[in-house]
C-alpha cells in the first residue's frame, strides 16, 4: 500500500514538471501584433509603414480582401519580434514631444522609435501621427507640470505629497537626479487624466482639433483653465480670436489657408491671469497637404481676372469678413445650401488656371449645379451683412454666423434678402444664376473661419465647436 502511494506521488510530480508534447512554454512564439486600420489606409501603405513586404502582410491576413479594407479592421502585422497586442494611430497632442508621449502613455521610447521608423526623435512634432501600442491593463499618468529651474524633483514631490521615486519611475528614470529642468513631470493616477500641457496648473488642457492640420480645413483650439483669464494666440502667424464658450473654457475657430505651405507652422498661446501674471507657450505643428487636384484650364472674360477689378473686390470681401461678432449665432452642423437631390460641379481647394495662367489660383468654395431647382437656402442661422452685384462674384450675399464665421453665396440670379435680415437654417435667400465669372449657372458657396476660406464640406459633416 505504501509502495502504491509512493508511485502515485512520483507520477504526479513527473506530470507536473514535464511536457508530454515535448514543447517548452518559453519556446512558444507570442502572437503577432494587430494594427487598427485608420481612414485612408491601404494594405500597401500599412506594409510601407511597418516595413513589411506586401505579400507577407497579405499572407498573414487570409480573411481580409485587400481591396475591401475598411477603417476599424484589425490587420495582423508579421515580423515585429517582441511586439504583441493592439497597435493604434495617435497624433502627438499639443505641448508634447516624443519623450512626453512615451511617458504619458507608459510606452518605451525605443519601441515608439522602432514602430514608427523614426530616425531623428527631435523632429517629431505636434500633429505627427504615430503608431502606439495599447496596454491591456491601462496605467494612467497625470501631468504635474514642467520642472522649474528653481526647484528640485524632491521639492516638487513634497509640494504634491508624492514619493519622488514614483515620479522618477513614471518619468522612465532610475534616479531622481536624472530628471532635467524643463521636462514634464508625471505621477501615477487612478483614472485617465487630461493630456498635460506646459501652462499647468492654471491651464488644465489645450486641445487643437483635428490633428494633423490639413490645408483648407477648419481647426478648433479649446483651452480650459482653473480661473478667469484673458487668452490670445496665433496659428501660422494669424491672430486667434478666443471666445468664452462656458465658464473657464475658451474656444477659437481658425481656418488653414488652402495654399499654405505644408511643413511646420508656428503656434503660440498667451494666458494672462487677473493678478497680471502672464504665461506663454510656443510650438511648431505639422501641416499636411490637402492633395487638391488641378481643374482643367478655364477660359473666362479677361476683365474678371484683371487685377484692377479683382483686387478692390477681394479687399471689400476681406473687410466684411474681418468684423468679428462676439456672439455665436449658429447651432450644430450646417445644412445644405440647396435642395436635394444636389450635385457638386467643383470641389473646394482645386487648383485653377484662367486663360492659360499658371495654377496659382484655387477654388475657394463648393459649386452646386442646377439639379433640383434654383433655390438657395441659409445653411445656418445668422445675419445678412452684404448684398450686391460684383464683377467676379456676380450677385452676392454674405451671412455673418458669429465668432468670425461667414458664408458667401456668389453668381445668383436673384437675391431675396436684405442687409440686416436675420435668417434661419433652410430659409430661402436667393436663386441660382450665372452672373459674374462663370462658365455656366451654379451656386458658389464658401465658408470663412477667422478671415480664411475653408472647405464647406467639413461644416456639413461635423459640428463646430
C-alpha positions in Angstrom: 0.0 0.0 0.0 2.8 2.4 0.9 4.6 1.5 -2.3 1.5 2.2 -4.3 1.1 5.7 -2.7 4.7 6.5 -3.4 4.3 5.5 -7.0 1.2 7.7 -7.4 3.0 10.7 -5.8 6.0 10.2 -8.1 3.7 10.0 -11.1 2.0 13.3 -10.2 5.4 15.0 -9.8 6.5 13.8 -13.2 3.3 15.1 -14.9 3.6 18.5 -13.2 7.2 19.1 -14.2 7.2 17.5 -17.7 5.7 18.5 -21.0 4.1 15.5 -22.7 4.1 17.2 -26.0 7.9 17.9 -25.9 7.5 21.7 -26.4 8.6 24.2 -23.7 6.4 27.1 -22.8 9.1 29.6 -23.4 9.6 28.3 -26.9 6.1 29.3 -27.9 6.0 32.3 -30.2 3.9 35.2 -28.9 1.0 36.3 -31.1 1.8 38.9 -33.7 0.6 42.5 -33.1 -2.6 43.7 -34.6 -3.0 47.2 -36.2 -6.3 49.0 -36.2 -6.9 50.3 -39.7 -7.4 54.1 -40.0 -9.4 56.0 -42.6 -7.3 56.2 -45.8 -5.2 53.2 -45.1 -4.5 50.5 -47.7 -2.6 47.2 -47.4 0.2 48.9 -49.4 0.5 51.9 -47.1 0.3 49.7 -44.0 3.1 47.5 -45.4 5.2 50.6 -46.0 4.6 51.9 -42.5 5.8 48.8 -40.8 8.5 47.9 -43.4 6.8 44.6 -44.1 6.7 43.0 -47.6 3.2 43.4 -49.0 3.0 39.7 -49.9 3.8 38.7 -46.3 1.2 41.2 -44.9 -1.5 39.7 -47.2 -0.5 36.2 -46.4 -0.7 36.9 -42.6 -4.3 38.1 -43.1 -6.0 35.5 -45.3 -9.5 36.5 -44.2 -9.1 40.1 -45.4 -9.7 41.2 -49.0 -7.0 43.8 -49.7 -9.4 45.7 -52.0 -12.1 45.9 -49.3 -10.1 47.3 -46.4 -12.2 49.5 -44.0 -11.4 51.7 -41.0 -11.6 49.8 -37.8 -10.5 46.4 -39.2 -7.7 44.5 -37.4 -4.7 43.7 -39.5 -2.0 41.3 -38.2 1.5 42.7 -38.6 4.1 39.9 -39.1 7.8 40.3 -38.5 7.7 42.6 -35.4 9.7 40.5 -32.9 9.0 41.1 -29.3 5.8 43.2 -30.1 2.3 42.0 -29.4 -1.2 43.3 -28.6 -3.1 46.1 -30.4 -1.4 49.0 -32.3 -3.3 52.2 -32.9 -2.5 55.5 -34.5 -2.4 58.7 -32.4 -1.5 62.3 -33.3 1.0 63.8 -30.8 -1.0 66.3 -28.8 -0.2 70.0 -28.5 2.5 70.6 -25.9 4.1 67.2 -26.3 7.1 65.6 -27.9 8.1 62.0 -28.4 9.5 61.7 -24.8 6.4 63.2 -23.3 4.1 60.9 -25.2 6.2 57.8 -24.2 6.0 58.8 -20.5 2.3 59.8 -20.6 1.3 56.6 -22.4 3.7 54.4 -20.3 5.3 53.1 -23.5 9.0 52.5 -24.2 10.5 55.4 -26.1 12.7 52.9 -28.1 9.6 50.9 -29.0 7.9 54.1 -30.4 11.1 54.8 -32.4 11.2 51.3 -33.8 7.5 51.0 -34.6 7.5 54.4 -36.4 10.9 54.1 -38.1 12.0 57.4 -36.5 15.5 58.5 -37.5 15.5 61.8 -35.6 13.4 61.9 -32.4 13.9 65.7 -32.2 12.0 66.1 -35.5 8.7 64.6 -34.1 6.3 67.5 -33.8 2.8 68.1 -32.5 0.3 66.6 -35.1 2.7 63.9 -36.1 0.8 60.6 -36.5 2.5 57.8 -34.6 1.7 54.1 -34.1 1.3 53.5 -30.4 0.8 50.1 -28.7 -2.2 49.9 -26.5 -1.8 48.4 -23.0 -4.2 45.6 -21.9 -4.0 46.8 -18.3 -4.0 50.6 -18.8 -1.7 52.6 -16.5 -2.7 56.2 -16.2 -0.3 59.1 -15.7 -1.2 62.6 -14.5 0.9 65.6 -15.6 2.4 67.7 -12.8 3.8 70.5 -15.0 7.4 71.1 -16.1 10.2 71.0 -13.6 11.2 74.6 -12.8 14.9 75.6 -12.8 14.3 77.0 -9.3 13.0 73.6 -7.9 14.3 70.1 -7.5 12.3 66.9 -8.0 12.3 66.4 -4.3 10.8 69.8 -3.6 8.0 69.1 -6.2 7.3 65.7 -4.6 7.0 67.4 -1.1 4.6 70.0 -2.5 2.5 67.4 -4.2 2.7 65.0 -1.3 4.2 62.3 -3.6 7.0 59.9 -3.4 9.9 61.3 -5.5 10.8 57.8 -6.7 7.3 57.3 -8.1 7.7 60.5 -10.1 11.2 59.4 -11.4 9.8 55.9 -12.4 6.8 57.5 -14.1 9.5 59.6 -15.9 11.1 56.3 -17.0 14.2 57.2 -15.0 16.0 55.1 -12.4 17.3 58.1 -10.4 15.8 61.3 -9.1 18.9 63.1 -10.2 18.4 62.4 -14.0 15.2 64.4 -14.4 16.2 67.6 -16.0 14.9 71.1 -15.6 12.1 72.0 -18.1 10.9 68.4 -18.5 7.3 67.4 -17.9 6.7 65.5 -14.7 4.2 62.7 -14.2 2.7 60.7 -11.4 0.6 57.6 -11.4 -3.2 58.3 -11.5 -6.1 56.0 -10.6 -8.1 57.4 -13.6 -7.5 58.8 -17.0 -6.1 62.4 -16.7 -6.2 65.3 -19.2 -3.2 65.5 -21.5 -0.5 67.6 -19.7 0.4 70.9 -21.1 3.2 73.5 -20.5 0.9 76.0 -18.8 -0.3 73.8 -16.0 -1.8 74.2 -13.4 -3.6 77.5 -14.5 -4.4 75.9 -17.8 -6.0 72.5 -17.4 -5.9 71.5 -21.1 -5.1 72.8 -24.5 -6.7 70.9 -27.4 -6.2 71.6 -31.1 -8.5 69.5 -33.2 -8.4 67.9 -35.6 -4.8 66.9 -35.8 -2.8 66.7 -38.0 -3.6 70.1 -39.6 -4.5 70.0 -43.2 -4.6 72.7 -45.9 -8.0 74.3 -46.3 -9.6 72.8 -43.2 -11.1 74.4 -40.1 -9.4 73.8 -36.7 -10.7 74.4 -33.2 -8.4 75.4 -30.3 -10.0 74.8 -26.9 -8.4 76.0 -23.7 -9.7 75.1 -20.3 -8.5 77.0 -17.2 -8.9 76.8 -13.5 -9.7 80.5 -13.1 -10.8 83.5 -15.2 -8.1 84.6 -17.7 -7.5 86.6 -20.8 -6.3 84.4 -23.8 -4.6 85.4 -27.0 -2.5 83.5 -29.5 -1.7 82.8 -33.2 -1.6 80.0 -35.6 0.6 80.2 -38.7 1.1 83.9 -37.9 -2.7 84.7 -37.9 -4.1 86.1 -34.7 -6.6 83.8 -33.0 -10.0 85.1 -31.7 -10.9 83.4 -28.4 -14.5 83.3 -27.1 -15.7 82.0 -23.7 -17.8 79.0 -24.6 -18.7 78.2 -21.0 -17.1 79.1 -17.6 -13.3 78.9 -17.9 -13.5 77.3 -21.3 -12.3 79.3 -24.3 -12.6 78.5 -28.0 -11.0 79.8 -31.2 -12.1 78.7 -34.6 -9.4 79.2 -37.3 -9.2 78.3 -41.0 -6.0 77.0 -42.5 -5.3 78.6 -46.0 -5.7 76.1 -48.8 -2.4 77.4 -50.4 -0.4 77.4 -47.1 2.9 75.6 -47.5 2.9 72.1 -46.0 5.5 71.6 -43.3 6.0 73.2 -39.9 3.9 76.1 -38.9 4.1 78.2 -35.6 1.5 78.1 -32.8 1.6 80.4 -29.8 -0.6 80.9 -26.8 -0.6 83.6 -24.1 -2.6 83.5 -20.9 -3.0 86.5 -18.6 -4.4 86.0 -15.1 -6.4 88.5 -13.1 -3.4 89.4 -11.0 -1.4 90.4 -14.1 0.7 87.2 -14.3 1.3 86.2 -18.0 2.1 82.6 -19.2 3.2 81.9 -22.7 3.8 78.8 -24.9 5.1 78.3 -28.4 5.3 75.1 -30.5 5.7 74.1 -34.1 2.9 71.9 -35.6 2.9 69.7 -38.7 0.7 71.0 -41.6 -0.2 68.3 -44.1 -1.1 68.8 -47.8 -4.8 68.6 -48.8 -3.7 66.9 -52.0 -6.1 69.1 -54.1 -6.3 68.2 -57.8 -5.9 70.6 -60.8 -9.1 71.6 -62.6 -8.9 71.7 -66.4 -7.8 75.1 -67.7 -10.7 77.6 -67.8 -11.4 80.4 -70.3 -13.2 83.4 -68.9 -13.8 87.1 -69.6 -10.4 88.7 -69.2 -12.0 91.6 -67.2 -12.9 89.1 -64.5 -9.2 88.3 -63.8 -7.8 91.7 -64.3 -6.1 92.9 -61.0 -7.8 96.4 -61.3 -11.1 94.6 -61.0 -10.3 91.7 -58.7 -8.2 93.5 -56.1 -10.9 96.0 -55.0 -13.5 93.3 -54.9 -11.2 91.0 -52.8 -10.4 93.8 -50.4 -14.1 94.5 -49.9 -14.9 90.9 -49.0 -11.9 90.7 -46.7 -13.1 93.9 -44.9 -16.6 92.4 -44.4 -15.4 89.0 -43.1 -12.8 90.6 -40.7 -15.5 92.1 -38.5 -15.9 89.6 -35.7 -19.3 89.3 -33.9 -18.7 88.1 -30.3 -22.0 86.1 -30.2 -22.3 82.6 -31.7 -25.4 82.7 -33.8 -25.5 79.1 -35.3 -26.1 75.8 -33.6 -24.9 72.4 -34.7 -23.9 71.3 -38.2 -24.6 73.4 -41.2 -27.3 72.3 -43.7 -27.1 72.1 -47.5 -27.5 75.5 -49.2 -29.5 73.9 -52.0 -32.4 71.5 -52.2 -31.9 67.8 -52.7 -31.1 66.0 -54.9 -28.0 68.1 -55.2 -24.9 67.9 -57.4 -21.4 69.3 -56.8 -19.8 70.6 -60.0 -16.4 71.6 -58.5 -14.8 70.8 -55.1 -13.1 73.1 -52.7 -9.3 73.7 -53.0 -8.9 72.6 -56.6 -6.0 74.4 -58.2 -7.1 76.5 -61.2 -5.7 78.2 -64.3 -7.5 81.0 -66.0 -6.9 81.9 -69.7 -3.6 80.0 -69.8 -2.2 81.3 -66.5 -0.1 79.2 -64.1 -2.0 77.2 -61.5 -1.7 80.0 -58.9 -5.5 80.2 -58.2 -7.6 77.8 -56.1 -11.3 77.2 -55.8 -12.5 78.9 -52.7 -15.8 77.0 -52.1 -18.2 74.4 -53.4 -20.0 74.7 -56.7 -23.6 73.3 -56.8 -25.2 72.8 -60.2 -28.8 73.2 -61.0 -30.1 69.7 -60.2 -33.3 70.0 -58.1 -34.3 73.7 -58.6 -32.9 77.2 -58.3 -33.4 77.6 -54.5 -30.5 78.9 -52.4 -31.0 78.4 -48.6 -29.3 79.6 -45.5 -27.1 76.8 -44.2 -27.2 78.1 -40.6 -28.6 81.0 -38.5 -27.0 84.4 -38.9 -27.4 88.0 -40.0 -27.1 89.2 -43.6 -24.2 91.7 -43.7 -23.8 92.2 -47.5 -25.8 92.0 -50.7 -24.6 93.4 -54.1 -23.5 92.9 -57.7 -19.8 92.3 -58.2 -17.6 91.8 -61.2 -16.2 88.4 -60.3 -18.7 87.0 -57.8 -21.8 88.4 -59.6 -24.9 88.9 -57.4 -23.7 88.1 -54.0 -24.9 87.6 -50.4 -22.8 87.3 -47.2 -24.2 86.0 -43.9 -22.4 86.5 -40.5 -22.8 83.4 -38.3 -20.9 85.0 -35.4 -17.5 84.2 -33.9 -15.7 85.1 -37.1 -17.6 82.6 -39.3 -19.2 83.8 -42.5 -21.0 82.2 -45.5 -20.8 83.7 -49.1 -23.2 82.9 -51.9 -22.0 84.0 -55.4 -23.4 84.1 -59.0 -27.0 84.4 -58.0 -29.8 85.2 -60.5 -31.8 86.9 -57.7 -31.1 88.0 -54.1 -34.1 87.5 -51.8 -32.7 89.0 -48.6 -31.5 92.4 -47.4 -28.7 93.6 -45.2 -29.7 93.4 -41.6 -32.1 90.4 -42.1 -31.8 87.6 -39.5 -32.0 84.3 -41.3 -32.7 80.8 -40.0 -31.4 77.4 -41.3 -33.2 76.4 -44.5 -34.6 79.9 -45.2 -34.8 80.8 -48.9 -32.3 83.6 -49.5 -31.8 83.6 -53.3 -31.9 81.8 -56.7 -29.1 80.1 -58.5 -27.8 82.0 -61.5 -24.9 82.7 -63.9 -23.7 86.2 -63.0 -20.1 87.2 -62.6 -17.1 85.0 -63.6 -18.8 81.7 -64.6 -18.8 79.2 -67.4 -22.4 78.2 -66.6 -25.2 78.7 -64.0 -24.3 77.4 -60.5 -24.1 78.4 -56.8 -20.7 79.0 -55.4 -20.9 78.6 -51.6 -17.9 79.4 -49.4 -17.3 79.5 -45.7 -14.8 81.8 -43.9 -13.3 81.0 -40.5 -11.5 84.0 -38.9 -10.6 85.5 -42.3 -9.7 82.3 -44.2 -11.8 80.4 -46.7 -12.2 76.8 -45.6 -13.8 73.6 -47.0 -17.6 74.0 -46.5 -17.9 70.2 -46.7 -16.3 69.9 -43.2 -19.1 72.1 -41.8 -21.7 69.8 -43.3 -20.1 66.8 -41.6 -19.3 68.0 -38.1 -20.5 70.5 -35.5 -18.3 73.4 -34.5 -17.0 74.0 -31.9 
